[in-house]
Amino acid sequence: MVPLSHYIALSAILFVIGAAGFIFRRNIITVFMCIELMLNAVNLAFMAFSRFRGNLDGQLFVFFVIVVAAAEAAVGLALIISLYRSRDTLAIDELDSMKL
Amino acid sequence: MTTVSIPDVMRILPELILAGFAILVMLFEPFVPAGRKRVLGWIALLGVLVAGMAFTWAPPNAGMAFSGSIAADGFSYFFIFLFLTIAALALLGSINYLERDNIHHAEYYALILFSTVGMCFMAASAELIMIFLGLEISSLSTYVLAGFRRHDPRSNESAMKYFLLGSFATAFFLYGIAFVYGLTGTTNLVDLAADLAQPGKWSTLTRAALILMFVGLAFKVSTVPFQIWTPDVYQGAPAPVTAFLSTGPKAAAFAVLVRIFLGLAGPSGPAAFWVIWISAALTMTVGNFAALLQKNVKRMLAYSAIAHAGYVLVGLAAAMASGSTEGASAVLFYLAAYAFMNVGAFLLIAHLAGPGEGRTEISDFTGLGRAAPGAAACLTVFMLSLSGIPSTAGFFAKFYVFRASVHAGLIGLTIIAVLNSVVSVYYYLNLVVTMYMREGEPQAARTPMPLPLYSAIAASLFAIFYLGLYPNHFLLLSTLSSKPLP
């Protein structure tokens, strides 16, 4: 059986990749996908902990997280579309109309 | 698994009523002709009033509900009433604003109600997953609200930044929950406190999990260094929405911080305390000094909102250091006082900024004291209260926080806080001086205030002076509310 630490390490790596992508990527869609990656890293951690503790609560939480991520995707993509309509670009660096 | 019982349902009655009215507003929306959408605003307001009265008519017996995931205690009642008040003021201030700017869609009212539901659940939950759900319900609604001026690129930008950084923060919060669950096997705060009270339960990983959760919430309350989104979002969002989201979701996130950090972090010793101490000092200083440089009123108030989050953190640090209720009650008092003055200020600015919010520079307010004496006087009171001048709510809010922090022995932090509030007087009074002392024609709108907005402003002014002149009643209320923390 694969030990718990492997799952947690994978989850941590995915989370860090997501967070790094969020900071360094310059396209809004990619940044949004990085957030989804972070949420899925959390799901993996919940599943692994749930399995190794023999406690089903963690699997339940994963469903909550999936539902919330879906709602977030709906709102996020709608916002992206409305942003694209008003600016014709999805580059994060150009979101600077309110600098001092 | 227990079945749902009537007392359980009674304990989430305000949330149910709010959600019901929000759905009602959305159902009615297609049947209401375009020119008469304000009816739906009044329905939403009625929903808030009914939710508030539900408490008075059928006071729910305090206790846990839904297998310990909802805590109906004085603490959650205090915050639910605060959120209902904020929602009512924001609704009153929005009705004419939406008509003026041709964005009168009933979804706005429904989203305000849904967001309030989420905030109520955040304050009332004793279960980390439930807190997460409340956080997301309130956040998803406010993301849309921030971008409600759909054809304004700045509003779009504001919504996008709020959405991206908000979701990023949520992921951190959730990762923290996953680790807490993995380390202890529970996400219920009561069980968690019992579990962590045993010796040897605190490890580096537990602290890391708490820090992750703090980072997630720190984004929501915009403490340094997680404040980068705040100025852009508050400036770009429609001003009544800024009024709402600079007070409501912020107070809700503080409610969660108080519940988690006072309930759990007690035994964790100095580590968590120093995190709060440092972020309080940084937040106040960065917020106030950045506000000094601003030329846009909304942006200045955004930095001031950051600074005020710092003062609240001082109260939280005091509560953690002393373990008495004085710090927690100061936090509750501060959040309520801050809500009234900030909502009032932003609603008034929404009106003065004119159609399309074209007039939000500080220079646009030159000479307003003569051109529109009433509005200028109200704005002056809000600015004086934000800077903490005696006889306003802001003074006692700061006074109680500083007193709690002195009593807790945090002399250094209190000195930083007092120096900061001296600095803040400069930029608040700068706006007042611009209105009264500078010669010129004001660019700001001089149309008379519509009645709903007028009543919202009057209510905020009344609350500011009531809390500033007779703070004892409210302090007693916040002290009572801060006690039964699970």
Chai-1 contact restraints between the chains, C-beta under 6 A:
chainA,res_idxA,chainB,res_idxB,connection_type,confidence,min_distance_angstrom,max_distance_angstrom,comment,restraint_id
A,F22,B,F168,contact,1.0,0.0,6.0,A-B,restraint_1
A,V31,B,L164,contact,1.0,0.0,6.0,A-B,restraint_2
A,I35,B,S167,contact,1.0,0.0,6.0,A-B,restraint_3
A,I35,B,F168,contact,1.0,0.0,6.0,A-B,restraint_4
A,M38,B,A171,contact,1.0,0.0,6.0,A-B,restraint_5
A,L39,B,A171,contact,1.0,0.0,6.0,A-B,restraint_6
A,V42,B,L174,contact,1.0,0.0,6.0,A-B,restraint_7
A,V42,B,Y175,contact,1.0,0.0,6.0,A-B,restraint_8
A,V42,B,A178,contact,1.0,0.0,6.0,A-B,restraint_9
A,A45,B,A178,contact,1.0,0.0,6.0,A-B,restraint_10
A,F46,B,A178,contact,1.0,0.0,6.0,A-B,restraint_11
A,F49,B,Y181,contact,1.0,0.0,6.0,A-B,restraint_12
A,F49,B,G182,contact,1.0,0.0,6.0,A-B,restraint_13
A,R53,B,G185,contact,1.0,0.0,6.0,A-B,restraint_14
A,N55,B,G185,contact,1.0,0.0,6.0,A-B,restraint_15
A,F61,B,I129,contact,1.0,0.0,6.0,A-B,restraint_16
A,F64,B,I129,contact,1.0,0.0,6.0,A-B,restraint_17
A,V68,B,E136,contact,1.0,0.0,6.0,A-B,restraint_18
A,A71,B,L140,contact,1.0,0.0,6.0,A-B,restraint_19
A,E72,B,S167,contact,1.0,0.0,6.0,A-B,restraint_20
A,V75,B,L140,contact,1.0,0.0,6.0,A-B,restraint_21
A,V75,B,Y143,contact,1.0,0.0,6.0,A-B,restraint_22
A,G76,B,F163,contact,1.0,0.0,6.0,A-B,restraint_23
A,L79,B,G147,contact,1.0,0.0,6.0,A-B,restraint_24
A,L79,B,A159,contact,1.0,0.0,6.0,A-B,restraint_25
A,L79,B,M160,contact,1.0,0.0,6.0,A-B,restraint_26
A,L79,B,F163,contact,1.0,0.0,6.0,A-B,restraint_27
A,S82,B,R150,contact,1.0,0.0,6.0,A-B,restraint_28
A,S82,B,N156,contact,1.0,0.0,6.0,A-B,restraint_29
A,L83,B,N156,contact,1.0,0.0,6.0,A-B,restraint_30
A,L83,B,M160,contact,1.0,0.0,6.0,A-B,restraint_31
A,S86,B,P153,contact,1.0,0.0,6.0,A-B,restraint_32
A,S86,B,N156,contact,1.0,0.0,6.0,A-B,restraint_33
A,R87,B,P153,contact,1.0,0.0,6.0,A-B,restraint_34
A,L95,B,E157,contact,1.0,0.0,6.0,A-B,restraint_35
A,S97,B,R154,contact,1.0,0.0,6.0,A-B,restraint_36
A,S97,B,E157,contact,1.0,0.0,6.0,A-B,restraint_37
A,M98,B,D232,contact,1.0,0.0,6.0,A-B,restraint_38
A,M98,B,Q235,contact,1.0,0.0,6.0,A-B,restraint_39
A,M98,B,G236,contact,1.0,0.0,6.0,A-B,restraint_40
